[in-house]
Amino acid sequence: MFDQVLQEVEAQCRTERIPMLGPEKAKFLAGCVEEAKPSLIVECGTAIGYSGLWMLRVLKAAGSGRLITVEIDADRAAQARANFERAGMTDLVDSRIGDAQEVLESIQEPVDFLLLDNNFNNYFPCFQAIESRLTNPATVLADNVGIGADAMADYLGHVREHYESETHWFDIDLPWVKQDAIEVSIYRR
Ligand SMILES: C[S@@+](CC[C@H](N)C(=O)[O-])C[C@H]1O[C@@H](n2cnc3c(N)ncnc32)[C@H](O)[C@@H]1O
């Protein structure tokens, strides 16, 4: 059932042009989660749950870890919740509706994995909103750093100056983008 839900979510994103990582970047993301073995992942920008499903599959296989994912669009968040439920992941995920920066300010637990995939100019405010609860070290991924570099220049400048940070480029087979990058930063105090 899980694979069927993932395939349907990917197909819906392609047909309705709902933004998602796509399989090339999602495989990379899953590998990062596998390596980091996080206790708590926070994702900014759920859309209808495509990237969330990829991360949840890794957490379920590992037998530990939870995901808090935030989406400002209530209709998309409702679809994501339905998709998480159909995939049998409800107990591992807390899907919240709201502005990511505001929701992140309310999270009090330690966060060891952060995925920034919401509106580009909000990456740095979101990072700053959760920074005091990031573990030492924590893995921080930012999507769309190829196509969105100008809008997130403050964020990229900060992580590249202060942390071990690498840009990973991908050829992508999506209707709306053919090449883009993910920034992987290892946050340390
Ligand atoms: C690129 S999509 C997320 C894709 C998703 N991570 C995936 O790969 O399946 C970005 C999402 O961020 C949401 N978004 C935009 N601004 C936001 C904000 N301030 N807070 C939370 N979500 C926001 C958009 O509604 C959109 O659904």
The ligand as a Tripos MOL2 file, in Angstrom:
@<TRIPOS>MOLECULE
LIG
   27    29     1     0     0
SMALL
NO_CHARGES

@<TRIPOS>ATOM
      1 C1          8.0960   23.1120   -2.7200 C.3       1 LIG1
      2 S1          6.5820   22.8650   -1.9020 S.3       1 LIG1
      3 C2          6.9370   21.6020   -0.7460 C.3       1 LIG1
      4 C3          7.1580   20.2800   -1.4030 C.3       1 LIG1
      5 C4          7.2720   19.1220   -0.4590 C.3       1 LIG1
      6 N1          8.3360   19.3140    0.5080 N.3       1 LIG1
      7 C5          7.5330   17.8610   -1.2460 C.2       1 LIG1
      8 O1          8.6700   17.6750   -1.7120 O.co2     1 LIG1
      9 O2          6.5880   17.0840   -1.4160 O.co2     1 LIG1
     10 C6          6.4790   24.2820   -0.9030 C.3       1 LIG1
     11 C7          5.2640   24.3110    0.0060 C.3       1 LIG1
     12 O3          5.5070   25.2990    0.9940 O.3       1 LIG1
     13 C8          4.2690   25.8980    1.2980 C.3       1 LIG1
     14 N2          4.5610   27.1940    1.9290 N.ar      1 LIG1
     15 C9          4.8150   28.3830    1.3330 C.ar      1 LIG1
     16 N3          5.0480   29.3230    2.2470 N.ar      1 LIG1
     17 C10         4.9480   28.7240    3.4590 C.ar      1 LIG1
     18 C11         5.0670   29.1870    4.7970 C.ar      1 LIG1
     19 N4          5.3700   30.4470    5.0650 N.pl3     1 LIG1
     20 N5          4.9020   28.2930    5.7940 N.ar      1 LIG1
     21 C12         4.6190   26.9920    5.5360 C.ar      1 LIG1
     22 N6          4.4800   26.5050    4.2810 N.ar      1 LIG1
     23 C13         4.6290   27.3640    3.2650 C.ar      1 LIG1
     24 C14         3.5660   25.9930   -0.0400 C.3       1 LIG1
     25 O4          2.1590   26.1220    0.1390 O.3       1 LIG1
     26 C15         3.9780   24.6780   -0.7120 C.3       1 LIG1
     27 O5          2.9980   23.6840   -0.5370 O.3       1 LIG1
@<TRIPOS>BOND
     1     1     2 1
     2     2     3 1
     3     2    10 1
     4     3     4 1
     5     4     5 1
     6     5     6 1
     7     5     7 1
     8     7     8 2
     9     7     9 1
    10    10    11 1
    11    11    12 1
    12    11    26 1
    13    12    13 1
    14    13    14 1
    15    13    24 1
    16    14    15 ar
    17    14    23 ar
    18    15    16 ar
    19    16    17 ar
    20    17    18 ar
    21    17    23 ar
    22    18    19 1
    23    18    20 ar
    24    20    21 ar
    25    21    22 ar
    26    22    23 ar
    27    24    25 1
    28    24    26 1
    29    26    27 1
@<TRIPOS>SUBSTRUCTURE
     1 LIG1         1 GROUP 0 **** ****
